[in-house]
């Protein structure tokens, strides 16, 4: 049935059936595979009787029923015919309980990865306690309450008796220095990315972006302001996927100043390039220092573009920008191939695009341009369109600061680093849940942000009001 549904060729069907014994075939009123013509003739007879389309439709309905009933396709069948669960029905076709099973299975997999990497007082915190940690912060993000108050609100719904308390979590964080926290999440995020890559849900090469985000600095603890901006906010840097198939925050850094951004970008790109191939790297206005360009050349050669600004503070850059703009007609493109400051050797490209309606846009870039003028014009227009994907990192910042904010602020840099990493972790889990099919039953999910946070709490805490779907997944069910 699966073969017919996937338009398997008659020889392929004949080959499969030939592996069955005569007794097995007779159970289904089939004949032994004397030749492929047996099946071609049967198909012809069905077509002549205008019944073959009914067979295909019935096969699809049967396979669809298997998916809806939660019955997985055997691995041997998947491998033999190159089947993929992504070709199955959408999660919206499932009943709510069955759909919850799909979501819980996926989130259980990824939360296990998270818990395995938690260096969080493991010697004194039992495994059950560590499993509760994502649930504590998910409850804070879901309700808008600090982790200090979650037990009082959550015990009516979940079994939080063995869960870590808010003060215990704070004490554990205070025992970690900034490098410990960085190492922890630098292990979690690549492990999650590896899970996504192994699922086959995304293809390479990928598009990535690097940008800074400022977060309000609240809380009551005394602090020296070392990690804050001139207006008293935390400054984070993020290297993130902004691909058409997948959005994901690969690495997060708390900066003392903008002068650290290039060094941190270098470290993050080195780690990322060890896992995936990069098609294009994007950065917004302001990333136009010599060191920014050098890092791009080293780690993403011929694959980078930085939005140029008219006034950068560099005489050489500003002069090149003015020259490009004066040469650019509306609806046209332009190139300065030897732009940049004197410290840059060789020079960088400055590419300009001005649509008949679109605003003027220029890029400091390192990309391969064709020799043909028309092809160069086409490539710059394509780059201008591709750069629009960079805006996805702004969506990440908006969600982590709002919907996935863990509602627990601090003026302590280590605590803030941990808290914002947790917000970013929820963003990553949200993107994974909407990208990777359910690992056992294969349906693709369309998960809302509130639904994700609720499911994380169910998995982290459990009962007493566990859903039927979650009880179904328990070993003793």
C-alpha positions in Angstrom: 0.0 0.0 0.0 2.8 2.4 0.9 4.5 1.5 -2.4 1.5 2.3 -4.5 0.8 5.4 -2.6 4.4 6.6 -3.2 4.0 5.6 -6.9 6.4 2.7 -6.6 7.3 1.3 -10.0 5.9 -2.1 -11.0 9.3 -3.7 -11.1 9.9 -2.4 -7.6 6.7 -3.9 -6.4 7.5 -7.2 -8.1 10.9 -7.3 -6.4 9.4 -6.8 -3.0 6.7 -9.4 -3.4 9.2 -11.9 -4.8 10.7 -12.0 -1.3 7.5 -13.4 0.2 6.7 -17.1 0.2 3.8 -18.5 -1.7 1.9 -19.1 1.6 2.3 -15.5 2.6 1.1 -14.2 -0.7 -1.9 -16.5 -0.7 -3.1 -14.9 2.5 -3.6 -11.7 0.5 -4.9 -13.5 -2.6 -1.7 -12.6 -4.5 0.2 -14.7 -7.0 3.9 -15.6 -6.8 6.1 -13.2 -8.6 6.7 -15.2 -11.8 7.4 -12.0 -13.7 6.9 -8.3 -13.5 4.3 -8.6 -16.3 1.9 -10.2 -13.7 1.7 -6.9 -11.9 1.7 -4.7 -15.0 -1.2 -6.7 -16.4 -3.1 -6.4 -13.1 -2.5 -2.6 -13.1 -3.7 -2.4 -16.7 -6.9 -4.3 -15.9 -7.6 -2.0 -13.0 -7.1 1.0 -15.2 -9.3 -0.4 -17.9 -12.0 -0.9 -15.4 -11.3 2.7 -14.0 -10.6 1.2 -10.6 -6.8 1.8 -10.3 -7.3 5.3 -8.9 -9.6 3.8 -6.2 -6.7 1.5 -5.2 -4.3 4.4 -4.9 -6.9 6.4 -2.8 -7.6 3.4 -0.6 -3.9 2.9 -0.1 -3.4 6.5 1.0 -6.3 6.3 3.4 -4.9 3.1 4.9 -1.5 4.6 5.4 -3.0 7.8 6.8 -5.0 5.7 9.3 -1.8 4.1 10.5 -0.3 7.5 11.2 -3.4 8.7 12.9 -3.5 5.6 15.0 0.0 6.2 16.2 1.4 3.2 14.4 5.0 3.7 13.2 6.1 2.5 9.8 8.7 -0.3 10.4 12.3 0.8 9.9 12.9 -1.9 7.3 10.1 -0.6 5.2 11.2 3.0 5.6 14.8 2.1 4.6 13.7 -0.1 1.6 11.5 2.5 0.0 13.2 5.6 1.2 10.1 6.7 3.1 10.1 9.8 5.3 7.6 10.7 8.0 7.6 14.2 6.6 5.4 12.8 3.8 2.8 11.8 6.4 -0.2 13.8 7.5 0.1 17.1 9.4 -0.1 17.1 13.1 -3.4 19.0 12.9 -4.9 15.9 11.4 -4.4 14.0 14.7 -6.7 14.0 17.7 -5.5 16.2 20.6 -4.3 13.3 22.7 -2.4 11.7 19.9 -0.9 15.1 18.9 0.2 15.5 22.5 2.0 12.2 22.4 3.9 13.4 19.3 5.0 16.6 21.1 5.9 14.9 24.3 8.0 12.3 22.5 10.0 15.0 20.7 10.4 17.2 23.8 11.4 14.3 26.0 14.2 13.6 23.5 15.5 17.1 23.5 15.1 17.8 27.2 17.1 14.6 27.9 19.9 16.2 25.9 19.6 19.4 27.9 19.6 17.6 31.3 22.6 15.5 30.3 24.6 18.7 29.8 23.5 20.5 33.0 26.5 21.0 35.2 24.3 22.1 38.1 25.3 20.6 41.4 24.7 17.1 40.0 26.3 15.4 43.0 23.8 16.9 45.4 20.8 17.1 43.1 19.2 13.9 42.1 18.3 13.3 38.4 14.7 14.0 39.2 15.7 17.4 40.5 17.7 18.2 37.4 14.8 17.2 35.2 12.7 19.8 37.1 15.0 22.7 36.2 13.5 23.4 32.7 10.0 23.1 34.1 10.8 25.7 36.8 11.9 28.2 34.3 9.1 27.3 31.8 6.6 27.9 34.6 8.2 31.3 35.2 8.0 32.2 31.5 4.4 30.9 31.3 3.0 32.7 34.3 5.2 35.8 34.5 6.2 34.9 38.1 9.7 34.6 39.4 11.2 31.2 40.1 11.0 32.2 43.8 7.3 31.7 43.7 6.7 28.8 41.4 6.2 26.0 43.9 3.2 27.7 45.6 1.5 28.2 42.2 2.5 24.9 40.6 1.8 22.3 43.3 -1.9 22.4 42.4 -1.2 21.2 38.9 2.1 19.3 39.0 4.1 17.0 41.3 6.8 19.4 42.5 7.7 17.7 45.7 11.1 16.6 44.4 11.7 19.6 42.2 14.5 22.1 42.8 13.4 25.2 44.7 14.0 28.7 43.6 16.6 29.4 46.4 18.4 26.1 45.6 18.6 27.1 41.9 20.0 30.5 42.9 22.6 28.9 45.1 23.7 26.5 42.4 24.0 29.4 39.9 26.1 31.4 42.4 28.6 28.4 42.6 29.2 28.7 38.9 31.4 31.4 37.3 30.7 32.9 33.9 33.0 30.4 32.2 31.1 27.4 33.8 27.8 28.8 32.5 29.2 29.4 29.0 30.6 25.9 28.8 27.3 24.4 29.9 25.2 26.1 27.2 28.0 25.8 24.7 27.5 22.0 25.2 23.7 22.2 25.2 23.2 24.2 22.0 25.6 22.2 19.7 24.1 18.9 21.1 20.6 20.2 20.2 21.9 21.2 16.7 23.4 17.8 16.2 20.0 16.3 17.0 18.4 18.5 14.3 21.1 17.6 11.8 20.7 13.8 12.5 16.9 14.1 11.9 17.5 15.2 8.3 15.0 18.1 8.8 17.4 20.7 7.4 19.9 20.8 4.6 23.3 22.4 4.3 24.8 24.9 3.7 22.9 27.3 6.0 22.6 31.1 6.5 23.6 32.6 9.8 23.7 36.1 11.3 25.5 37.8 14.2 24.0 40.7 16.2 23.9 42.4 19.5 20.9 42.9 21.8 20.5 45.0 24.9 18.5 43.7 27.9 17.1 45.9 30.7 19.0 45.5 33.9 16.7 45.1 36.9 16.9 43.3 40.2 17.9 44.3 43.7 21.5 43.0 44.1 24.4 45.5 44.2 26.5 45.5 41.1 29.5 47.3 39.6 28.0 47.8 36.1 31.0 46.1 34.3 28.8 44.2 31.9 26.3 46.9 31.2 26.0 49.6 28.5 26.2 53.3 29.1 22.4 53.4 29.8 22.6 50.5 32.3 21.5 47.5 30.2 23.0 44.1 29.6 24.6 43.6 26.2 24.5 40.1 24.6 25.8 38.9 21.3 24.3 36.0 19.4 25.3 33.9 16.4 22.1 32.4 15.0 20.6 30.4 12.1 18.4 32.6 9.9 17.9 30.0 7.3 14.7 29.5 5.3 14.4 26.0 6.9 15.5 26.6 10.4 16.0 29.4 13.0 18.2 28.6 16.0 20.5 30.5 18.4 23.8 28.7 18.2 25.8 30.7 20.7 25.2 33.5 23.2 27.7 35.8 24.9 27.5 38.5 27.6 29.8 41.3 26.5 31.7 43.8 28.7 32.0 46.1 25.7 31.5 46.1 22.0 35.2 45.7 21.6 34.8 42.0 22.5 32.3 41.3 19.7 34.8 40.3 17.0 36.7 37.9 19.3 33.5 36.3 20.4 32.3 36.0 16.8 35.6 34.3 15.9 35.1 31.7 18.6 31.5 31.1 17.7 32.1 30.8 14.0 35.0 28.4 14.6 32.7 26.2 16.6 29.8 26.5 14.1 32.0 25.7 11.1 33.1 22.4 12.8 29.4 21.3 12.5 27.9 22.8 9.4 28.7 24.5 6.1 27.8 28.2 5.9 26.3 29.5 2.7 26.1 33.2 3.8 26.9 35.1 6.9 25.1 38.4 7.6 25.7 41.3 10.1 23.9 44.5 10.6 25.1 48.1 10.4 28.1 48.9 12.7 30.0 45.7 12.2 32.5 47.5 10.0 35.7 47.5 12.1 38.9 46.1 10.5 38.7 43.1 12.9 35.1 42.4 11.9 36.1 42.1 8.3 39.2 40.0 9.1 37.1 37.4 11.1 34.7 37.1 8.2 37.5 36.6 5.7 39.0 33.9 7.9 36.0 31.8 8.9 33.4 32.5 6.1 35.6 33.4 3.1 33.7 34.6 0.0 30.4 34.1 1.9 29.7 37.2 4.0 27.9 40.5 3.8 27.6 43.4 6.3 25.0 46.1 6.0 27.0 49.3 5.4 26.2 52.6 7.1 26.6 56.0 5.6 28.4 57.4 8.6 30.7 54.9 10.3 33.3 57.2 11.9 36.0 56.0 9.4 37.0 58.5 6.8 38.0 55.8 4.3 34.7 53.9 4.7 32.6 57.0 4.6 34.4 58.2 1.4 33.8 54.8 -0.3 30.2 54.9 0.7 29.7 58.4 -0.7 31.4 57.4 -3.9 29.2 54.3 -4.4 26.0 56.3 -3.7 26.9 59.0 -6.2 27.4 56.3 -8.9 24.2 54.4 -8.2 21.2 55.2 -10.3 17.6 54.3 -9.1 16.8 50.7 -10.0 20.5 49.8 -10.6 23.4 48.1 -8.8 27.0 49.2 -8.4 30.4 47.8 -7.2 33.5 49.2 -5.7 35.9 46.2 -5.6 38.8 47.9 -3.7 36.9 49.6 -0.8 37.8 49.7 2.9 40.4 51.2 5.2 44.1 51.2 4.5 44.7 48.5 7.1 42.7 46.0 5.0 44.8 44.0 2.6 43.4 43.0 0.2 40.5 45.5 0.2 36.9 44.5 0.6 34.0 44.9 -1.8 31.3 47.6 -1.4 28.1 46.6 -3.2 25.2 48.8 -3.7 21.6 48.2 -4.7 18.8 50.7 -5.3 15.4 49.3 -6.4 13.0 51.5 -8.2 10.8 51.4 -5.1 13.0 49.7 -2.5 15.3 51.9 -0.4 19.0 52.3 -1.1 21.2 49.6 0.5 24.9 48.9 0.5 27.0 46.0 1.8 30.6 45.5 2.8 31.0 42.1 1.4 33.2 39.2 0.5 31.4 37.2 -2.2 32.4 35.8 -5.6 31.1 38.0 -8.4 30.7 36.8 -12.0 32.8 38.4 -14.8 29.7 39.2 -16.8 28.2 42.5 -15.9 24.6 41.3 -16.2 25.4 38.3 -14.0 27.0 40.6 -11.4 23.9 42.8 -11.4 21.8 39.7 -10.9 24.0 38.4 -8.0 23.9 41.7 -6.2 20.1 41.8 -6.5 19.9 38.3 -5.2 22.2 39.2 -2.2 20.0 42.1 -1.4 17.0 39.8 -1.2 18.9 37.1 0.8 19.9 39.7 3.3 16.3 40.2 4.3 16.6 36.8 6.1 18.9 38.5 8.7 15.8 40.0 10.2 14.9 36.6 11.7 17.5 37.2 14.5 15.4 40.2 15.5 12.5 37.8 16.0 14.7 35.7 18.2 15.5 38.7 20.4 11.9 39.7 20.6 10.7 36.3 21.7 13.5 35.8 24.2 12.9 39.2 25.8 9.1 38.8 25.9 7.3 35.5 25.3 10.2 33.3 26.6 11.4 35.7 29.3 11.9 33.7 32.5 10.5 36.6 34.6 13.4 36.4 37.0 15.8 39.3 36.7 19.1 40.1 38.4 21.8 42.6 38.6 24.4 39.8 39.0 26.1 39.0 35.7 26.4 35.3 36.3 22.7 34.9 37.2 21.6 37.1 34.3 23.8 35.1 31.9 22.1 31.9 33.1 18.6 33.4 33.0 18.9 34.8 29.5 20.4 31.5 28.3 17.3 29.7 29.6 15.1 32.1 27.7 17.1 31.5 24.5 17.0 27.7 25.2 13.1 27.9 25.2 13.3 29.8 21.8 15.6 27.0 20.5 13.2 24.2 21.7 10.3 26.1 20.1 12.1 26.2 16.7 13.1 22.5 17.0 9.5 21.5 17.8 8.3 23.3 14.7 11.1 21.9 12.5 11.9 18.3 13.5 9.2 15.6 12.9 8.1 13.6 15.9 10.9 11.0 16.4 8.8 7.8 16.5 5.6 8.7 14.6 7.0 11.3 12.2 4.3 13.9 12.0 5.4 17.5 11.7 4.1 19.8 14.5 2.9 23.3 14.5 3.5 24.3 18.1 2.4 27.5 19.8 4.7 29.2 22.3 2.3 28.7 25.3 1.8 25.1 24.3 5.6 24.5 24.3 6.0 25.9 27.8 3.1 23.9 29.1 4.5 20.7 27.6 7.9 21.3 29.1 6.3 21.6 32.6 4.3 18.4 32.1 7.5 16.5 31.1 9.6 18.1 33.9 7.2 17.7 36.7 4.6 15.1 35.8 1.2 14.6 37.6 -1.0 14.7 39.5 -3.2 15.9 36.6 -1.1 14.3 33.9 -2.8 14.1 30.6 -3.7 10.8 29.1 -1.1 11.3 26.4 1.7 11.7 28.9 0.5 8.7 31.0 0.5 6.7 27.7 4.3 7.4 27.3 5.2 6.1 30.8 7.0 2.7 30.9 4.4 1.2 33.2 1.4 2.4 31.2 
